[in-house]
Amino acid sequence: MRLGRYPRFAALVAVAGVVALALVAQTAGAQSTARCDAGQLTGKVRLSSGAAGTGAVSIAIRNVSSETCTLRGFPRLRLRNGSGPLPTLVRHGGLAILEQPVTTVTLAPGKRASLLVAFSMVPTGGETTCPRATTLVIFLRDGHGKLSVPFVASPCNHGRLQESPFLSGLRPV
């Protein structure tokens, strides 16, 4: 069959081809890297500092899997010690270093992201001492699990933590 003899059929085949290519391109563009699952990550306090009764830590979160994944936004946080969960109140931002824009952080295998966390070390209100935490639990969004990080600190004000969103690379505090 020669398409030149059937111009309408040739035009229909051409249109169908263009539509098919557009759908393939749209599908390829719509595919994105999956959110990181807790099993793909490890966490460690890498940097810490403190002044005027405020402590701050930079937590390095490393992708230990062979797959690229993404982190975005603010995770839920929970303080713990050997006795179990401790009171924890979390605020997004609140200090200049924590006021960062929310972006999608893409973690290739072996790469790191950061989470900055600050807290008061001065008892407030009726507090005379502040409970000592040994672990910070980082709950990933959308049911992607939790990551437990060794975290030795005594946040006061009922365990009030201020956090940044996930940031690309290792960030100093």
C-alpha positions, -999 to +999 in steps of 0.1 A: +000+000+000+015+034-010+005+062+014+007+087-013-025+072-029-044+076+004-037+112+016-062+111+044-048+078+057-013+092+056-024+123+075-041+101+101-009+080+106+012+112+109-012+127+136-012+094+155+026+093+155+028+129+168+002+121+195+021+089+205+054+109+208+037+136+229+023+109+253+058+093+256+074+126+263+047+136+289+050+102+307+088+105+308+085+140+322+059+130+348+081+103+362+100+116+393+124+101+418+106+084+446+106+097+481+133+084+504+123+055+526+138+053+561+155+020+552+175+039+525+189+064+551+213+068+580+216+098+602+243+112+625+248+145+643+278+159+624+281+194+638+270+211+670+273+245+686+259+264+715+259+300+728+238+321+751+218+290+762+209+278+728+221+246+713+221+238+676+230+207+656+234+197+620+222+162+613+237+146+583+212+122+565+230+099+541+215+078+513+230+043+519+209+026+491+217+021+455+187+041+444+183+079+441+155+093+463+141+126+475+134+144+507+112+175+510+098+197+537+098+194+575+099+160+591+081+153+624+106+150+653+104+131+686+129+131+715+135+098+734+157+084+760+161+049+775+128+053+793+108+061+762+094+092+745+100+126+760+078+157+757+086+172+723+073+205+707+085+213+672+085+247+655+095+252+619+121+280+617+123+306+644+160+314+641+177+330+611+198+299+603+166+277+602+146+300+579+154+282+547+131+277+517+114+243+513+129+225+483+131+190+470+165+175+480+176+148+456+199+122+472+220+101+448+235+070+464+261+080+490+251+117+491+239+137+521+212+161+531+211+181+563+185+189+589+193+218+613+178+216+648+180+242+676+169+242+712+171+261+745+193+247+772+178+271+799+150+259+821+118+280+817+087+284+837+085+257+864+113+237+850+143+232+873+160+206+850+155+195+815+151+158+805+182+143+788+174+129+754+196+102+739+178+098+705+161+120+680+135+102+660+129+117+625+096+107+610+096+109+572+065+122+555+038+102+537+044+070+557+080+065+546+091+054+581+113+068+608+150+073+613+165+071+648+196+093+653+219+093+684+212+127+700+225+136+734+211+168+746+187+183+772+162+205+754+143+227+778+109+244+775+091+210+774+114+196+747+109+225+723+129+220+691+131+244+662+139+229+628+149+237+592+134+219+563+156+192+547+186+209+530+210+197+503+245+188+515+261+191+549+252+225+565+271+241+593+252+255+623 
